[in-house]
Structures are given as structure tokens and as C-alpha cells.
Amino acid sequence: MISSQIKFGAANAIPDSDGLFPVNVFSPAADNYINKLKVSLNYQGESEVYLRVKVLKEWKLEQKVDGLTEIAALSNSPLTAYDVLSGWYDKRKYDGYFYCKTPPDAGTAMNIPLITGASNYWRDPEYMPQVNDYPKLIMRMCVIAEAVQTNC
């Protein structure tokens, strides 16, 4: 059995009416601020498997700008708004997934961390500044976790 766990700090994330998890990327004081984002997988199984995870993101503008609220971003873009731990291979460019480098122990319940906060580019003015007259972004996300069994 595998499931994902999404938190902001120690508090469980709350999905919106669409079942997605809103992530604030411009206000450090917000409960759901991106630097507080923590995503992990809970796994328990009886056979050796490999884990893969797809993080789906939707970017929206907080307020309409020139009549628009949505912006386009490719789903397999290597652009990452969050920090992924080193125990994962980033294969999003090829198939949209992160792959766990080490299979979890069979028969043991495990919690495997994946995301641990925000990438530094949120504070890099070369990218999308979130201050002054720039539009404020909101990211909505969901996590799809899969245990893939291989037969050797």
C-alpha cells in the first residue's frame, strides 16, 4: 500500500474543492507558504517494489491580469518550485516522474520524504519576483504515488 502525505510544517495540508492543494508562493506568513511544504510517501508492502511519484502542478494568478487568471507551464518541464531530496532521480523531462533510488524494505512500514520546502529561485529577481508590481502566483498541486513491481 502506498499513499502520499502533504503537509505545511507539522500541519496536514487541506485540499480545495477540486481536491488540489493550494500552495502560496508569495507570502512567507501564510500557513500554506511553499517553504513550509513537506511531501512524503507512506509505504507498506510484502514484496520488493520501486517507487515513483508524479507531482502535478497548476499555476494561477491570484488576481486577474489583462483578463487572465491562468498561466501556461509544461507538465514535464524541469522547472521545480520546491526542493526534492537527493534520494530521488528526476526523470520528469522524460516521463514526468521522480523515482526513488532505493526500494523500500519489504514488510516494513516506512515514511519516505520527497519534498522539503521551496527552491531558492523564488527570491531570485531574475525569475518570477513576487514583490512590487509583479503578479502574485498560486500553485495548486497533487501527488500521484505508485509502487512498481518488477519481475526478474
C-alpha positions in Angstrom: 0.0 0.0 0.0 1.3 3.5 -0.9 -0.1 6.9 -0.2 1.2 10.4 -0.2 1.3 12.8 2.7 1.3 16.6 2.1 1.9 19.0 5.0 2.9 22.6 5.6 5.2 22.3 8.6 3.6 19.9 11.0 0.0 20.6 9.9 -1.7 18.4 7.3 -2.5 20.2 4.0 -6.2 20.8 3.3 -7.3 20.2 -0.3 -9.6 22.7 -2.0 -13.0 21.9 -3.6 -11.2 20.4 -6.6 -9.1 18.1 -4.5 -5.9 20.0 -5.2 -3.6 21.5 -2.5 -3.2 25.3 -2.8 0.4 26.5 -2.2 1.1 30.1 -1.5 4.3 31.3 -3.3 4.4 34.9 -2.3 3.6 35.3 1.4 6.0 33.8 4.0 3.4 34.4 6.7 0.8 32.2 5.0 0.1 28.8 6.6 0.5 27.1 3.2 3.6 29.0 2.1 5.8 27.0 -0.2 8.9 26.9 2.0 6.7 25.1 4.6 5.8 22.4 2.1 6.6 18.8 3.0 5.7 15.8 0.9 6.4 12.2 1.8 5.2 8.7 0.9 3.8 6.2 3.3 4.6 2.6 2.1 4.0 -0.8 3.4 4.2 -4.0 1.3 5.3 -7.6 1.3 7.4 -7.6 -1.8 10.2 -5.5 -3.3 9.0 -2.6 -5.3 10.3 0.6 -6.8 8.5 3.9 -6.1 7.7 6.6 -8.5 5.9 9.9 -7.9 4.3 12.4 -10.2 3.8 15.9 -8.8 1.1 17.7 -10.8 1.0 21.5 -10.6 -1.4 24.2 -11.8 -0.2 27.8 -11.8 -2.7 30.5 -11.3 -2.6 34.3 -10.8 -4.1 35.4 -7.5 -6.0 38.2 -9.4 -6.9 38.7 -13.0 -4.2 40.4 -15.1 -5.4 41.6 -18.5 -8.4 39.3 -18.1 -6.4 36.2 -17.4 -6.1 34.1 -14.3 -4.2 31.0 -15.6 -0.7 30.8 -17.0 0.8 28.0 -19.1 3.6 25.7 -17.8 4.6 22.4 -19.4 3.9 19.4 -17.2 7.3 17.8 -17.9 9.3 21.0 -17.5 12.3 20.6 -15.2 11.2 23.9 -13.5 10.9 23.0 -9.9 9.3 25.2 -7.3 10.3 23.0 -4.4 13.3 21.1 -3.1 13.5 17.4 -3.8 15.7 15.2 -1.6 18.8 13.6 -3.1 17.3 10.1 -2.7 15.3 10.6 -5.9 16.0 10.5 -9.6 14.4 13.4 -11.5 13.1 11.9 -14.8 10.3 14.5 -15.3 11.9 15.5 -18.6 11.3 12.0 -20.0 8.1 10.7 -18.3 7.0 13.2 -15.7 8.1 11.1 -12.6 10.6 11.2 -9.8 12.0 7.7 -9.0 13.2 6.6 -5.5 16.8 5.5 -5.8 16.4 2.7 -3.2 13.5 0.3 -3.0 11.7 0.4 0.4 12.1 -2.6 2.7 9.5 -5.3 2.2 7.3 -6.0 5.2 8.2 -2.7 6.9 6.0 0.4 7.2 8.0 3.4 6.0 7.7 7.1 5.5 9.9 8.3 2.7 10.4 12.1 2.3 10.3 13.7 -1.1 9.8 17.5 -0.9 11.3 19.6 1.8 10.4 23.3 1.1 11.0 25.8 -1.6 13.7 26.3 -4.2 15.8 29.3 -3.9 14.7 30.8 -7.2 11.6 32.3 -5.5 13.9 35.0 -4.1 16.0 35.4 -7.3 14.8 38.6 -9.2 15.9 37.0 -12.5 13.0 34.6 -12.3 9.4 35.5 -11.1 9.7 38.1 -8.4 6.7 38.1 -6.0 7.1 41.7 -4.9 6.1 45.2 -6.0 4.1 45.3 -9.3 4.6 41.7 -10.3 1.6 39.4 -10.4 1.2 37.0 -7.4 1.1 33.4 -8.2 -0.7 30.5 -6.6 0.3 26.9 -7.2 -2.2 24.1 -6.8 -0.8 20.6 -6.7 -1.5 17.0 -6.2 0.8 14.0 -5.8 0.4 10.6 -7.5 2.5 7.9 -5.9 2.9 4.4 -7.5 4.7 1.2 -6.4 6.0 -0.6 -9.4 6.9 -4.2 -9.1 9.5 -5.8 -11.4 9.9 -9.4 -12.2 13.5 -10.5 -12.7 
